[in-house]
Amino acid sequence: MRVLFLNDLDDPRIGSSIRQMYQEAERLRELGHEAAVVSSTQDPSLAGEIEIEGTPVFRLHSDYPLRFRAWVGLSNRQVRAPYREILERWRPDVVHSQLVHTHLSYGTLTDSRKFGAGVVFTAHDVMTFCYQKLTCFHGGEAHGGALRDYAARWSKCIPCQRLRFRPGRNRAIRRVLERDVDRFTVVSDELGRAIGENGIRVDRTVHNAIQPQARLPDPDEVDAFRERFGLHGKHVLAIGGRLHEQKGVVHLFRMLSRLRVDFPELRLLVMGHRRVYDGEFAEAARTLGVEDLVVPTDWLDGAELQCAYAAADVFVTPSICFDTFGLVNLEAMEHRKPVVATLFGGSPEVVSDGETGYVENPLDIEAYAGRIGTLLADPELRRRQGEAGYLRLLEHFTVERLTDEYLEEYARAMAAAAEGGRVKTGDAPAR
């Protein structure tokens, strides 16, 4: 079987879901299949074919002002002709769309259907019906985060998007997905619920996964990392990934101001770009009086990233937006760290509340901080929940399981494609 992945991004260092794609590609090769990636680049000098982690990657040039994404993301003329050439040259049995909202565009799904490949679409986010991170569904502080209003409508979207709002965008996306996609999968049941409430057929949940590493940092490496960042003798919380207001960073600062009363040696390890921290969050830390507790690391990858996980006592994901899965939860669990996760989105399907950490509402500062404090005060509880998290990872979230489930979906998609394409004359997005 020849599987062609579609992903606007191809650097495994910048996103857990991208690393997962390459890990699945490697597993497919081990099972005797072939895999390749079509991606995009904004630098024309980087366009062409390269290899990343043993997988051929076809980079297509695409560059435009992102304020026009609601238009270009439906059908990007810059990539569709070269993409059709790749289809003819590489001749996939299955096209697996991972992320196409910005550059590759939904038009590549139509091209894949016309070529005759089975088409599988995996939703990693809410962009099939939302323009950004989904933030309006829970009602905010006024409703205590208790609402689950997932349906997109103009009365919510126009005030949010203003001139970027495109009438008919969501309807056009639904039409392409229904017509040109054989199997539609989501990475969490809750994401499936949100997408389903926007009129999109969801066929299956395939939870995300990671490939456990052959080697984790040894004690000396972790000790050197702690020395470098002044963490010796401290209670260490850690938050990772792309720093964004909707990831609950400022809410976490408010929790720190409460926790420092009982844990004066507390430190928060912020694993993300330093320029983002300095530009968007340093002032909030000063205003809330917790600047001395925050340790920004700048962007980490490779061995340094693994040392950061290992140096933490508790990992936190206090997102106040819809967090579709939270692969960083799994990365912390690999290091046997308990996780205090948000209840918004798919994290409750990853973190078993009371067993591998806790699931809590980050808008409830007292409650969320209380969960962190419970773990900080009890080393044996941290050890026990961290061990349970590692075992849960091995039981439910392996790349082997993920690949097996996608192979089932690929077979279903190929069978559907063999029955004949669904493209109706004149129905494809404009080229």
N, C-alpha and C positions, 0 to 999 in steps of 0.2 A: 504494500500500500504506500502511496506517495501522498504525504500530508503537507500542505502549504499554509503556513500561519500568516495572518495579516496583523500587523501591529505598527502603529504610528511611531513607536519607540523601539530601539533595539539594544540599548546599552544596559547590560544586566546590573551595573553598579548603581543605577538610579531608581530602581523599583523592584520590589519583591515579586510582583506579578510577572515582570519581564524575566527575572531569574527562573521563575517557575516554568515559563515557556521553554527556555533552553533545557531545563531539567527534563521536561516531558519529551522534547526532541531527542535527547540522549537516550532516554528509556525506549523510545520508539525504535531507534537504531539498534539497541540491544536485542529487541524482539524481531529484527529483520526487516523493519520498514525504513522508509526514507522520509526525511523532513527538511524543509527549508522555510525561510522567513522572507516576506516582503515588508519592507519598512520605508521610512521617509527620512529625508535630510533637508535642512534648510540651506546647506552649503553645497552649491552645485559641484564643487571639486570633490566632494565625498560621495557623489552618486556613482552607482556601479555595483559590482558584486564583490563581497568580502566574505570572510568566514569568522564567526564568533562562537567560541566554545564548541567547535567541531561542526557547526551548523552553517550551511550556505545562507547568506543574507543578501537580498537584492534591494539596494537602496534607491528609491525614486526621489527626484528633486521636487520639492513643493515648498513654496514660500509665498505668503500673502499676509495682509493685516488681519490678525485674529479676531478683530471685531466683526469680520464677515464670516465667521465660522458657521453661523446658522444657515448661511447660503452655500458656501463652498463645501461644507461638511456633508452635504447631500450628494453632490457630484462634482468632483474636483477634476477639471479638464487637464490639469498638469500631469496627473498620474495615470489616467485611465488608458490612454493609448499604449504607453510603455508596460502597464500592467497586463494588457491583453497579449502583448508580445511574450511576456514571461509565462503566461498560461499556455501559449502555444509551444513554447520551448521546453518548459519543465513538465507540463502535462500532469497536473495533480489529479489524484482520485478524489481527494477531499480538500476543500478550502476551509480552514478554521479561523474565523475572525475573532481576534482578541481585543483590538482597540483600533477603531477606524473613524472616530467622530470628527477628527480635525483635518488630517491630511489625506489618508487613503480614501476616505469617504464611503458612504453607503453605495455609491455607484459601482464599486468593485464587487459588491455582492451580486449585483445584476450581471456584471461581466462573468463572474464565476458560474452563475446559473446558466447563462447562455453557452458557456463553454461545455457544460454538461457535468461538472464536478458536483459531488455532494457538498452542501454548504451547511456548516455548523457555526452558530454565532454564540459566543460566550459573553454575557454582560458582567463586567467587573465593576460597573458603576451605574449611576442613574441617568446617564446622558441620552438614553433612548427617549426620555420624556422630559428631562430637566436640562438646563443650559450650563450647570455648574454643580458644585457640591449642594446636595439637598439640605436646606436649613430651615425651611418654613413649616415642615410637616408636624412638628411636635408642639407648636404653640409657644415656645420660648418660656422665659421666666414667668410670664403672666399665667400660664397654664401648668407650670411645674414640669413641662416636658411630657405631659400625659397624653397629648393628642397623637393620632396617627393618620393625618390627613395627607395621603400620598397623591391624590389625583391632581394633575396639572390643569390649570384653567387660566383664562386670560386675566381674571381679577387678581390672581396671585403673581402671574408671570410678567405682565406688563409693568407693574410698579417695580419689580425686581430688575428686569432686563432693559426697560425703557426702549431706547432706539435699537437695541440689539434684538428685540423681540421680532420674530418672523412669523406672521400668520401662516398657518398651514404646515409649519415645520414638523410638528409631531405627527400630524396626519400622513405626511409624505414618508416619514420614517416607518410608521406602522405598515404602510402599503408595501414598502420594499421588504420589510421583515416577513410579512405574511406571504408575499409572492415568491421571494427568492431564497428564503432560508428554510432548510429542511428540518433542522433541529435547533431549538433555542434553549440554551442552558444558562443558569445563573450560579453564582458562587455561594449564595446563601438562600435559605428559605425565605428570610425576611425581604431580601432583595426581590425574590420572585413575587412575593405578595405586593410590593410596591409597584413593580412593573405590570403585574396583572391588573392592578387597579387603574392602569392607564391604557387598558384595552389591547395589550400585547400578549400573545400566546406564549406561555412558558411550558417547556416540555419536561425539564428535569433540573434538579439541583446537583451540581458537581462541586463539592467543597474544595477549596484551594488546598495546597499541599506544599511541603518543602522536602528536599532531599537532605536527611541528616548528614552532617559533615563527618569525614573520616577522622578528623582530629580537631579537638577543641583546645583552647589555650591552656597551658599548664600553669600551676600556681605561681611560678616565677614571672611568667609573662603578665599575669593578672596583677601581681604585686607591683611590677614596674609601671603598669598603667595607672594603678591607684596612686603611686608615688608621683607620677607625672601630673595628675590632676588634683592632688591634695586630698585624697579620699581615705587615707589611712585613719582608722578609728572613727569613721563616720557611718551613719545610717544612710544608705544610698538608694534614692529613687531614680528611675530612668524613664525617659520618654524619647521615642525615636521616630524616624521618618521625616517627611517634608513638614517643616514648621508652618503652621497656618493658624489663624485666629480660630477657625472652626474645629481645630484639633483640641481645643479646650486648654490651651497653654495658660491664658490669663486666669481661667477658673482654677487651674492647678496652683498658680501663684497664691490665690486666695486660700487654698487649702494649706499651703506651706505656712502661712502666717498663723494658722491655728495649730498646726502640728509642731511648730518649733517650741511651743510651750512645754510639751512633754518630751520632745526630742531635740534638744538644743544643738546636737551635733549632726543634724539632718542636712543632707545635700541633695540637690536635684541635678542629675546629669542630663543635659539637653543635647541629644545626638542629632545635630542638624547644622545647616549652613550658618556660620557665625555672622555673615553679613545680614541674613534674615533676622537672626536673633537681635543683633545690635540695632537694626533699622526698625523692627516692628514690636519687640518685646522688652528690650532692656529698660525703657522708660517705665513700663507698667511694673516691672520688678522693683524699680526704685520707688515708685509711688506707693506700692503695697508693702514696702519695707522688707523685701525678701531678697534683694540683690545679692547679699552676702551668701545666700544659700544656693544660688544658681551657679552651675558650672557648665558653661557652653563649651562644647568640644570642637566645633566646626564639623564639616562633613567627614564621616568615617566610612571606610569600606575595608574589605579583606580582614586581615588579622586584627587590626585596631578595632573594627566594629565588633568582632567576637570578644575581644577583651572587655569592651564596654558592657556588653550583655553580662559577661561573667562577673564583672565588678559590682553589679547592681544587687541590692537585696530584694527589691520589689520593682516590677515593671508596671507602668501605668499607660492606659490608652483612654483618656477622658474626653473623647470627641463629643462635641455638641452638635455636629452634623450627622447625617446618615452615614455611618461607617460600614461599608458593604460587607467586609469580612475581617480585615485586620491581620494581614500576614505577619506583621511584627509580633502579634501575640504568639504565633507558632515559633518564631525565632527566639523569643524569650523562653518559651516552654522547652525548647531544645537545650537550653542552658539550665534547666531545672529551676526556673524562677517563677514564683507565683505572680499572677497578673491581676490587677484591678482594672476591669474593662468597662467601657460604656455600655449602657443597655440599648443605645440607639443603633439599629442595624443588625449586622450578622455576628457581632462578637459573642452574644449569648449562646451561639451555636458552637463556638470554639472554646470558650472558657466555661468550665463547669462550676457554677456558683457554689461556693462553700467547699469545693473539692480541689480545684486547681487554681484557686484564686477567688475573686468576687466579681459580680456584675452589679453595677450601681449607676444611679442617675447622676451625672456630673453637674447638673444644674442644682442639685441638692448638695451644697458645699459641705455641710456638716456630716451628712451620711457618707459621702464618698471619702472625705478625710478620715472618718471613723474606720472605714474598711482598711485604709492604708495603715492607720495607727495600730489596728489589731495585729496586722502582720509584722510591723516594725517591732512591736513589743514582745513577740513570741518567736524566737529563732527556730524552735522545734516545729511550730506550725508552718513557718516558711519552708523548712526542709521537707515536711510531709506533703504540702501542697505542690511544691516544686517538683518533687518526684512523681506525684500523681499526674502533673501536667506533662511530664516527659513521656510517661506511659500512655497517656491519652493521645499524644502526638503520634507515637509509633503504632497505635491501634487504629486511628481514624484518619490521619492526615499525611499519609505517605505518597510519594510520587508514583509508586507502583499501583496503589489503589486508584489514584487520579487517572493514570494512563489506561488502566483496565476499563474504567467507566467511559472515558472518551473513546476508546476503541469500539465500545458498544454503540456509542452515538455516531461514530464514523460509519459503522456498518449500516445503521439505520438510514443515515443521510445518503449513502451510496445506493441503497435499495430504492429510496424515494426518487433519486435522480434518474435511476434506470427506468422508472415509470414514465419519464418524460418531463421536460421543463415546464415551468408554470408561467413563463414570461408571456404576457399578452402584447400583441403588436401595438406599438405606440405608447406602451405603459412604462417604459424604462425612463429613469431620470435623464434630463437633457445632458448631452455631452458638451 
